[in-house]
Amino acid sequence: GLGDDTEFTAWVEPYEFFWTKKMGTTNSAPVFDRSVDPPLFLGVVASDVHMDAFEQVLGENAQSS
């Protein structure tokens, strides 16, 4: 079965991105086709976010939070 983690979003501890040398984090979540029963697991979607993007939104130093 799918268990209880079908709505789970994972966040990685901040780290230095290889190419940009900027600090950032990665988040990921499972993707399901919910038009069928039971839902069919299709894969995972992920995105990388620079910490300065968080700092712009929060108005503070996100690396120390």
Secondary structure, DSSP 8 states (H G I E B T S, - for coil): --TT-TT--EE---EE-TTT--EEEEEEEEEEETTSSS-EEEEEEEEEEEHHHHHHHHTS-GGG-
